[in-house]
Amino acid sequence: MSLFNQFCRLNNYVVGSYKSLLHRRNNWVQQQFCNYTKKSAEERLGIEKPKRPLTPFFKFMTQMRPALLAKNPGITSKEAIAWSSKHWQQLDTETKTKMMKEFEKDMEDYRKIKELYEKSLTDQQKADIQRVKEELSEAREKRKLKADYKEMGRPKKPMSSYFLFSQTKKDSFKSSNLKEFQELVKSEWVKLPESDRVKYEKQAEELMNKYKKDLEAWEIKMINIGRTDLVRTKPLRVKKPKSAKTNQ
């Protein structure tokens, strides 16, 4: 018995007949696989776009996933891919060839359906899809930049005078929910004497000055190690406290 058949028997025990999973066209497999992906621009707009069929390897990985999780419930995605890759390489040629032929047939059907789908889109739908794709791309870039900042230890921007004040009120309003807490802090901040408010503004200004120096030092470090993509293109703007504006 081949290694693949042994895995299929295990899968059969966990989720039912493996034959129906192996020989059925990609509809079920595609649905299971896409449950673990983020929504596309079309899905966000409620447009049903034909799904590209899974390659033989990803189809194999998806089919083996239930059995793998049953045997190793705590396995990570990285470990699951490594496991699938290893056993895919050990898969017999006959089964791989059969799966490749199924994939080619699925791709042929997919191209025909995709062509009809693209012709059915209105100009407005095309424009909406392009807009959402650009928004998603921009959001991905921001998430990546934020992750890079965290990994490289970029200094965090300090709190404003108002938020410094709100931190001192946390214990006083413990019983309040977030909305009530915000309203209470806002009310007390408005009634705060100017002399007390200046203290928070001075503290915020000192923290901002320190942050500015730390950020400049960090950016020099990033330039030295070749990460100029993390350096600002514009200088940091420091807001003047209200008391300073008043005295001008």
Secondary structure, DSSP 8 states (H G I E B T S, - for coil): --HHHHHHHHHHHHHS-HHHHHHS-THHHHHHHHTTS---HHHHTT---------HHHHHHHHHHHHHHHH-TT--HHHHHHHHHHHHHTS-HHHHHHHHHHHHHHHHHHHHHHHHHHHH--HHHHHHHHHHHHHHHHHHHHHHHHHHHHHTT-------HHHHHHHTTTTTTTTS-HHHHHHHHHHHHHHS-HHHHHHHHHHHHHHHHHHHHHHHHHHHHHHHTT-GGGS-SS-------HHHHHH-
